[in-house]
Amino acid sequence: MTQAQLAQGNSPLLAVRDVSVVFGGIIALNGVSFNMHKGNILGLIGPNGAGKTTLFNCLSRLYQPSSGDILMEGASILTRPAHKIAEIGIGRTFQNVALFPNLSVLDNVRVGCHSRTSSDIISDSLKLAWVRRSEADVNKKVHEILAYLDLEEVGHTVVSGLPFGTQKRVELARALAADPKILLLDEPAGGLNHEEVYVLGDLIKKLRDERHLTVLLVEHHMGLVMSIADHVVALNFGRKLAEGTPAQVQADPDVIKAYLGSKDQ
Ligand SMILES: Nc1ncnc2c1ncn2[C@@H]1O[C@H](COP(=O)(O)OP(=O)(O)OP(=O)(O)O)[C@@H](O)[C@H]1O
């Protein structure tokens, strides 16, 4: 058990309970359960078609499980629509980046703050004092996040003109702007070069250590997962194959077999 788990009495921040997802005749997830503990990085791995994206989409509420439950701080998230998950502290990034390409970096990150501000059209148009205060707070926060992620220099640049690696960092900045407790990262290393993956790994660890974020990382890049995850869950054919520390999962015969194929093949 990690220090973080000991400190919180081992009750999970997020609990996946016996989750199954069936698409027509295909069982994409079959009774998957695991816990995510505060301040941990959890790596979700598995070969192609294992069910990682399906589970990620359940956590971000794009898919509704056919059975089972997902609890955040003890309360089910399954009644919440996808556009309301930021309010309960779940942030996400997308595999292929889903920013507003024609807006600046600053404006994209401002959008992320929106889920945590409570303005309305009348207060906005009258520029009431509390709206002005809230705008100032948003600007302060956006600049703090850009500085944290080393994006200040490109703050006024339109996103579509930026390299892919930088766009991924902008997406991370937008997710952080909503003050998430849990950050769901969908293949963040996809499309990055060796050096960028290394920098990304350091950044994710920094978010855990300095901002006390809990991170779920769906990733094919084994080097990244095994070097930064506190806990790893391996899926195969929709079932949980193994879980434990990176070293335990890497040494698990069923995991090795799933990745390499059996000797008979
Ligand atoms: N919308 C869908 N409709 C029908 N079947 C689906 C759907 N989404 C996923 N599946 C099936 O569910 C299974 C799990 O797929 P999923 O995409 O979750 O796996 P994955 O581990 O993310 O794979 P990859 O690493 O290739 O992205 C696969 O058999 C897939 O074909």
The ligand as an SDF file (V2000), in Angstrom:
LIG
                    3D

 31 33  0  0  0  0  0  0  0  0999 V2000
  -19.0570    0.8560  -30.5260 N   0  0  0  0  0  0  0  0  0  0  0  0
  -18.7700   -0.4310  -30.6420 C   0  0  0  0  0  0  0  0  0  0  0  0
  -19.6150   -1.2900  -31.2560 N   0  0  0  0  0  0  0  0  0  0  0  0
  -19.3270   -2.5990  -31.3650 C   0  0  0  0  0  0  0  0  0  0  0  0
  -18.2190   -3.1730  -30.8630 N   0  0  0  0  0  0  0  0  0  0  0  0
  -17.3390   -2.3740  -30.2510 C   0  0  0  0  0  0  0  0  0  0  0  0
  -17.5530   -0.9740  -30.0910 C   0  0  0  0  0  0  0  0  0  0  0  0
  -16.5020   -0.4380  -29.4170 N   0  0  0  0  0  0  0  0  0  0  0  0
  -15.6590   -1.4600  -29.1800 C   0  0  0  0  0  0  0  0  0  0  0  0
  -16.1670   -2.6150  -29.6670 N   0  0  0  0  0  0  0  0  0  0  0  0
  -15.5490   -3.9430  -29.5510 C   0  0  0  0  0  0  0  0  0  0  0  0
  -15.2930   -4.1510  -28.1860 O   0  0  0  0  0  0  0  0  0  0  0  0
  -14.0400   -4.7960  -27.9860 C   0  0  0  0  0  0  0  0  0  0  0  0
  -13.1410   -3.9160  -27.1040 C   0  0  0  0  0  0  0  0  0  0  0  0
  -12.7460   -2.7870  -27.8860 O   0  0  0  0  0  0  0  0  0  0  0  0
  -11.9350   -1.5510  -27.2880 P   0  0  0  0  0  0  0  0  0  0  0  0
  -11.8590   -0.5240  -28.3670 O   0  0  0  0  0  0  0  0  0  0  0  0
  -12.5110   -1.1370  -25.9930 O   0  0  0  0  0  0  0  0  0  0  0  0
  -10.5050   -2.2170  -27.0570 O   0  0  0  0  0  0  0  0  0  0  0  0
   -9.1140   -1.4940  -26.8000 P   0  0  0  0  0  0  0  0  0  0  0  0
   -8.4340   -2.2760  -25.7230 O   0  0  0  0  0  0  0  0  0  0  0  0
   -9.3030   -0.0530  -26.5480 O   0  0  0  0  0  0  0  0  0  0  0  0
   -8.3720   -1.7200  -28.1830 O   0  0  0  0  0  0  0  0  0  0  0  0
   -7.2640   -0.7770  -28.9100 P   0  0  0  0  0  0  0  0  0  0  0  0
   -6.0290   -0.8760  -28.0780 O   0  0  0  0  0  0  0  0  0  0  0  0
   -7.0890   -1.4300  -30.2410 O   0  0  0  0  0  0  0  0  0  0  0  0
   -7.8140    0.6110  -28.9990 O   0  0  0  0  0  0  0  0  0  0  0  0
  -13.4800   -5.0670  -29.3680 C   0  0  0  0  0  0  0  0  0  0  0  0
  -13.8530   -6.3830  -29.7390 O   0  0  0  0  0  0  0  0  0  0  0  0
  -14.1850   -4.0440  -30.2330 C   0  0  0  0  0  0  0  0  0  0  0  0
  -14.2910   -4.5070  -31.5550 O   0  0  0  0  0  0  0  0  0  0  0  0
  1  2  1  0
  2  3  1  0
  2  7  2  0
  3  4  2  0
  4  5  1  0
  5  6  2  0
  6  7  1  0
  6 10  1  0
  7  8  1  0
  8  9  2  0
  9 10  1  0
 10 11  1  0
 11 12  1  0
 11 30  1  0
 12 13  1  0
 13 14  1  0
 13 28  1  0
 14 15  1  0
 15 16  1  0
 16 17  2  0
 16 18  1  0
 16 19  1  0
 19 20  1  0
 20 21  2  0
 20 22  1  0
 20 23  1  0
 23 24  1  0
 24 25  2  0
 24 26  1  0
 24 27  1  0
 28 29  1  0
 28 30  1  0
 30 31  1  0
M  END
$$$$
